């Protein structure tokens, strides 16, 4: 059963990463300086589901971004840098999965699997 998306609402900080996380982010166009900023930043998120539509509002670095995503349908999304991307969100078992078929405009495919093993932990696997 999928987790309750509204449990993602709150303040979040990055607590740990894998050894190769920076290399993954570099392929996605994130600089080392940006990564350092993300590691120390606090993310305020407001998430909810209305039927098969996910409403996401998050604030980071003084910017607030809102996205509306219909599950299973590719749609435009704005990332934390304000860049527009095309992405499809769907449930796969207990995981919320997003797939960017052309993340960087050069054909880079990015798949992110999100899980919540408990109410205080949010995992993203690239």
Residue frames as qw, qx, qy, qz and C-alpha x, y, z in Angstrom:
[[0.000, 0.889, 0.458, 0.000, 0.00, 0.00, 0.00],
 [0.377, 0.572, -0.055, 0.726, 1.42, 3.45, -0.87],
 [0.340, -0.314, -0.491, 0.737, 2.34, 5.75, 1.97],
 [0.020, 0.891, 0.436, -0.120, 0.28, 8.81, 2.86],
 [0.496, 0.499, 0.078, 0.706, 1.83, 11.65, 0.82],
 [0.240, -0.877, -0.068, -0.411, 0.64, 14.22, 3.37],
 [0.802, -0.541, -0.006, 0.253, 3.17, 12.73, 5.83],
 [0.653, 0.233, 0.078, 0.716, 5.85, 14.41, 3.69],
 [0.068, -0.876, -0.132, -0.459, 4.49, 17.77, 4.89],
 [0.662, -0.710, -0.043, 0.234, 6.88, 19.47, 7.28],
 [0.058, 0.896, -0.435, -0.064, 10.49, 20.59, 7.58],
 [0.981, 0.052, 0.081, 0.169, 13.16, 18.29, 6.17],
 [0.061, -0.835, 0.517, 0.177, 16.97, 18.26, 6.06],
 [0.808, 0.369, -0.459, 0.006, 19.32, 16.00, 4.18],
 [0.678, -0.648, 0.327, -0.117, 20.86, 13.71, 6.77],
 [0.555, -0.362, 0.685, 0.303, 22.94, 11.31, 4.72],
 [0.653, 0.610, -0.227, -0.387, 23.83, 10.39, 1.15],
 [0.968, 0.062, 0.164, 0.181, 25.45, 7.51, -0.66],
 [0.565, -0.439, 0.329, 0.616, 29.13, 7.65, -1.63],
 [0.355, 0.155, 0.582, 0.715, 28.31, 8.33, -5.28],
 [0.122, 0.796, 0.547, -0.228, 25.52, 10.90, -4.75],
 [0.049, -0.750, 0.166, 0.638, 27.64, 13.86, -5.88],
 [0.185, -0.165, 0.768, 0.591, 28.52, 12.02, -9.12],
 [0.174, 0.555, 0.805, 0.114, 24.81, 11.43, -9.78],
 [0.030, 0.867, 0.301, -0.397, 24.01, 15.08, -9.14],
 [0.175, -0.535, 0.436, 0.702, 26.86, 16.22, -11.40],
 [0.194, 0.178, 0.836, 0.482, 25.30, 14.23, -14.26],
 [0.036, 0.757, 0.652, -0.003, 22.06, 16.10, -13.49],
 [0.266, 0.687, 0.117, 0.666, 23.86, 19.45, -13.74],
 [0.520, -0.846, -0.103, -0.053, 24.21, 20.20, -10.01],
 [0.384, 0.669, -0.455, 0.445, 27.48, 21.86, -9.02],
 [0.577, -0.115, -0.649, 0.483, 29.46, 20.97, -5.88],
 [0.003, -0.095, 0.294, -0.951, 28.63, 24.43, -4.45],
 [0.595, -0.225, -0.244, -0.732, 24.89, 23.87, -5.03],
 [0.750, -0.167, -0.640, 0.008, 25.14, 20.44, -3.42],
 [0.356, -0.015, -0.573, 0.738, 26.81, 21.92, -0.34],
 [0.292, -0.139, 0.090, -0.942, 23.94, 24.40, -0.10],
 [0.725, -0.192, -0.452, -0.483, 21.35, 21.62, -0.40],
 [0.623, -0.073, -0.714, 0.312, 23.07, 19.59, 2.34],
 [0.200, -0.108, -0.520, 0.823, 22.73, 22.42, 4.86],
 [0.320, -0.184, -0.200, -0.908, 19.33, 23.73, 3.74],
 [0.290, 0.238, 0.806, -0.458, 16.00, 23.10, 5.39],
 [0.167, -0.171, -0.690, -0.683, 13.15, 22.21, 3.05],
 [0.401, 0.206, 0.529, -0.719, 9.60, 23.20, 3.97],
 [0.147, -0.060, -0.840, -0.519, 7.17, 20.92, 2.17],
 [0.545, 0.197, 0.432, -0.692, 3.38, 20.81, 1.94],
 [0.180, 0.120, -0.873, -0.437, 2.16, 17.71, 0.12],
 [0.563, 0.173, 0.592, -0.550, -1.30, 16.25, -0.42],
 [0.062, 0.097, 0.882, 0.458, -3.23, 13.97, -2.73],
 [0.531, 0.321, 0.263, -0.739, -6.63, 14.76, -4.18],
 [0.896, 0.366, 0.116, -0.224, -7.74, 11.62, -6.00],
 [0.881, 0.124, 0.180, 0.419, -4.97, 10.86, -8.49],
 [0.314, 0.808, -0.051, 0.496, -3.54, 14.38, -8.37],
 [0.677, -0.374, -0.284, 0.566, -0.61, 15.28, -6.12],
 [0.039, 0.952, 0.038, 0.303, -0.23, 18.86, -4.94],
 [0.767, -0.188, -0.175, 0.588, 3.29, 19.83, -3.90],
 [0.031, 0.949, -0.047, 0.311, 4.46, 23.11, -2.43],
 [0.808, -0.306, -0.153, 0.479, 7.97, 23.53, -1.13],
 [0.014, 0.984, -0.124, 0.126, 10.16, 26.37, 0.03],
 [0.831, -0.223, 0.065, 0.506, 13.94, 26.38, -0.07],
 [0.460, -0.019, 0.127, 0.879, 16.46, 29.23, -0.21],
 [0.115, 0.425, 0.215, -0.871, 13.60, 31.72, 0.21],
 [0.358, 0.137, -0.544, -0.746, 11.82, 30.50, -2.94],
 [0.588, 0.148, 0.670, -0.428, 8.43, 28.82, -2.95],
 [0.252, 0.199, -0.749, -0.580, 7.56, 26.44, -5.79],
 [0.660, 0.148, 0.527, -0.515, 4.20, 24.79, -6.41],
 [0.215, 0.207, -0.824, -0.482, 3.58, 21.82, -8.69],
 [0.768, 0.104, 0.345, -0.530, 0.41, 19.88, -9.50],
 [0.101, 0.351, -0.887, -0.282, 1.03, 16.37, -10.77],
 [0.866, 0.060, 0.032, -0.496, -1.52, 13.90, -12.13],
 [0.556, -0.349, 0.752, 0.056, -0.28, 10.38, -11.47],
 [0.671, 0.214, 0.684, 0.192, 0.55, 8.39, -14.58],
 [0.455, 0.835, 0.268, 0.156, 0.53, 11.45, -16.86],
 [0.587, 0.035, 0.008, 0.809, 3.65, 13.29, -18.00],
 [0.045, -0.947, -0.301, -0.102, 3.48, 16.92, -16.94],
 [0.351, 0.651, -0.243, 0.628, 5.58, 20.00, -16.45],
 [0.696, -0.614, -0.272, 0.253, 7.29, 20.36, -13.07],
 [0.152, 0.875, -0.266, 0.376, 9.46, 23.15, -11.67],
 [0.798, -0.094, -0.442, 0.399, 12.57, 22.02, -9.75],
 [0.498, -0.729, -0.237, 0.405, 14.27, 23.73, -6.79],
 [0.390, -0.240, 0.241, 0.856, 16.35, 25.82, -9.19],
 [0.356, 0.602, 0.163, -0.696, 13.24, 27.11, -10.94],
 [0.124, 0.299, -0.750, -0.576, 13.90, 25.03, -14.07],
 [0.793, 0.172, 0.127, -0.571, 10.95, 23.46, -15.85],
 [0.049, -0.268, 0.949, 0.157, 11.16, 19.72, -16.47],
 [0.757, -0.016, -0.324, -0.567, 8.78, 17.11, -17.88],
 [0.051, -0.254, 0.908, -0.329, 8.12, 14.25, -15.47],
 [0.700, -0.246, -0.497, -0.449, 5.74, 11.36, -14.83],
 [0.260, -0.337, 0.717, -0.553, 4.85, 10.36, -11.25],
 [0.774, -0.120, -0.479, -0.397, 3.32, 6.99, -10.35],
 [0.661, -0.478, 0.493, -0.302, 3.00, 4.50, -7.52],
 [0.673, 0.287, -0.680, -0.047, 5.04, 1.31, -7.75],
 [0.623, -0.271, -0.677, 0.284, 4.08, -0.77, -4.75],
 [0.428, -0.765, -0.339, 0.342, 4.88, 1.34, -1.68],
 [0.453, -0.277, 0.175, 0.829, 7.12, 3.73, -3.64],
 [0.331, 0.881, 0.187, -0.281, 6.34, 7.05, -5.28],
 [0.652, -0.038, 0.448, 0.610, 8.36, 7.08, -8.51],
 [0.306, 0.861, 0.004, -0.406, 9.16, 9.99, -10.78],
 [0.719, 0.103, 0.480, 0.492, 10.64, 9.51, -14.24],
 [0.169, 0.820, -0.164, -0.522, 12.23, 12.30, -16.25],
 [0.864, 0.336, 0.332, 0.172, 12.65, 10.98, -19.80],
 [0.558, 0.542, 0.033, 0.627, 14.84, 13.93, -20.85],
 [0.490, -0.713, -0.307, 0.396, 16.06, 15.63, -17.66],
 [0.367, -0.562, 0.157, 0.724, 18.73, 17.85, -19.20],
 [0.490, 0.759, -0.026, -0.429, 17.42, 18.35, -22.74],
 [0.221, 0.608, -0.726, -0.232, 20.16, 15.98, -23.96],
 [0.768, 0.049, -0.577, -0.273, 18.38, 12.68, -23.33],
 [0.117, 0.239, -0.820, 0.506, 19.44, 12.02, -19.71],
 [0.649, -0.426, -0.503, -0.381, 16.83, 9.78, -18.08],
 [0.007, -0.300, 0.667, -0.682, 16.41, 10.18, -14.33],
 [0.655, -0.403, -0.574, -0.282, 14.30, 7.88, -12.14],
 [0.062, -0.366, 0.589, -0.717, 13.74, 8.72, -8.47],
 [0.600, -0.360, -0.703, -0.129, 12.11, 6.24, -6.09],
 [0.178, -0.461, 0.379, -0.782, 10.72, 7.73, -2.87],
 [0.621, -0.345, -0.703, -0.013, 9.77, 5.74, 0.22],
 [0.313, -0.621, 0.316, -0.646, 8.83, 6.55, 3.80],
 [0.533, 0.006, -0.829, 0.169, 9.95, 3.71, 6.06],
 [0.295, -0.537, -0.652, 0.446, 8.53, 5.63, 9.04],
 [0.035, 0.924, 0.378, 0.035, 6.91, 9.00, 9.77],
 [0.276, -0.891, 0.170, 0.317, 10.29, 10.69, 10.33],
 [0.431, -0.358, 0.651, 0.511, 12.30, 9.26, 7.44],
 [0.647, 0.695, 0.109, -0.295, 12.00, 10.02, 3.74],
 [0.579, -0.280, 0.601, 0.475, 14.28, 8.14, 1.29],
 [0.598, 0.725, -0.085, -0.331, 15.02, 9.07, -2.31],
 [0.675, -0.207, 0.609, 0.363, 16.92, 6.60, -4.47],
 [0.391, 0.720, -0.269, -0.507, 18.25, 7.72, -7.88]]
